[in-house]
Amino acid sequence: MRRVGLGALFFAWLYGVPFLFVVGLVRRVSSPYVPTHTAARAFGATTETLLTTALLLNLALPIAGALLARLARDAYWTRHFAWSPAGVVLIFLVVALAGSLATGPLFSWTPPVGLGAG
């Protein structure tokens, strides 16, 4: 059971965090039709929540996995989580690159109201 939990934690970080980033970045660069300012703010808040959650999970999941693998004395998952800091840095660099290529800020952005606005 220990290996299953550590594996789920590892693969949640490996595949779940990039998925959240992709969804957040797609929402960030899309231009959805929102009829009201309140709906635009809600869309922007959801997008910001996705990106912030992905950033926090990118840092927290590998640290938690490494600590739990060490506490469980599981050499297999300890080796896997030992390489995860490189993945954390790589994901942060990719997000930073995407942020530098974006036309606006990735965080704290509210989409324009109405079709074709902005």
N, C-alpha and C positions, 0 to 999 in steps of 0.2 A: 504494500500500500504506500509505503514511503516513496518508492521510485515513481509510482504513478503520480503522486502529488508534486514531486519535484519536476517530473517531466511536463506536467500540465503547466506549472509555473514557467518553465523554460520556454515552452512553445507558445504560451500566451504572450510572453515578451517578444519572442522571435517573429511571430506572425501577427499578433494582435496589435502591438504598438504601431508597426508600419501601416496596418490597415486603418487605424484611427487617424494617423497622419494623412494618409491619402484621402480619406473621406473629408477630413477637415480642410485640406488644401483644395480639393475639388469644390467644396462648398464656398471656400474663400474666393476663388477666382470665377465662380459662376455668377450669373446675373439673373437671379430669379425674379419672377413677377410677384411683387407683394403689394397689395392694394392700400395698405395703411402704414403710417410711420411706426405704429406699435408692432405690426407684423414684421417690418424690416428690422426693428430692434431685437425682436425675439429670434429671428433668423441669425442675426449677427451674434447674439448671446450664445445660441446653441453652437455655432461654429467656433467661437472662442472657447467654449467649454470643451469641445472635442479636442482642439489643439492643446489646451492647457492640460487636460487629462492625459493625453499622449505623452507630453513632455514629462509629467510627473511619474507616470508609469514606466517610462523609459529609464528613469533613474532608480525608482523604488524596486521594481521587480527583480533586476539582477542582484541588487544588494540583499534583498530578502532571500532570494534563492541561494546565494552564496553562503549566507549565514545559516539557513536551514540545512543545506547540504553538509556544512561543516559540523553542525550540531548533531546531525544524524550519522556522521562519520561514513558518508557515502562517497567513496572515491570517484565513482563514475560521474556523478552529477557535480561534484566539486571541480573536476577537470573541465566540465562543460561551462560551469559558471565562472571559472577562472578566466576564460577568454571573453566573457560578456562585457567587461569594461571597454574593450576595443569596439564591440558592437554599439555600445552606448555612445561612444565618441563619434563613430561613423554615422549613426542616426542623427545626432545633433548637428554634424557637419552638413548632412544632406538637407536638413530643415533650414539651417542657416543659408545654404546656397539657394534654396527655394525662396527664402525670404528676401535675399538680395536681388533675385530675378523678378520678384513680384512688383507690380506697379504701385502698390500701396502697402501699408503695414499689415502684417499677418494677424496681429492681435488688436483688439479695441477698434473694430471697424464695423460700421453699420451700412448695409447696402442701401442704395437709393430707392426711393419710393416711386412706384409706377413703372410701366413698361417703357424702356428706352431712356429713362432718366439718367442723368449723370454724364 
